[in-house]
């Protein structure tokens, strides 16, 4: 979603209207995205993909908690929401790196996803004089005009990937598309 009333919108250098025509994004005439819009989309995806658990930024949960609960997702009662913390991202960073190196991510010809990935940088965490934790987190290359939300959703999802089990893939016979 893209907010038409966002103060950042004029700074974004991306063909958003073209991506809307391709069905990759939706413009919302507001200053922020309503939790109900997000949760309506999640409810549709939950049916389509049989979603049993969500992962999202710990600090965003307060904004969507009530709407998520109406569609059956709740951190406290249903325990089917993972609140992702920076330490969770640090744990999955090597896995994400491996997935990129081995071409395990495939999202087809999706310029919006490529844009979001390319707007992201890996930052070393906890680096002080004489001290290096070896941990990393992801950040925007530039804070205002570079959006990373699709990539960060992927990162959040990777924190619960281990809970999915070893189910059969319906995509085993498809070639991997390198993005």
Secondary structure, DSSP 8 states (H G I E B T S, - for coil): -EETT-TTGGG--S-HHHHHHTTS--EESSSS--HHHHHHHHHHHHHHHT---EEEEGGGHHHHHHHHHHTT--TTTT--EEEE-HHHHHHHHHHHHHHHHTT-----S-HHHHHHHHTEEEEEES-BTTB---EEEEEESSTTT---HHHHHHHHHHTTGGGG-S---TTTTS-----
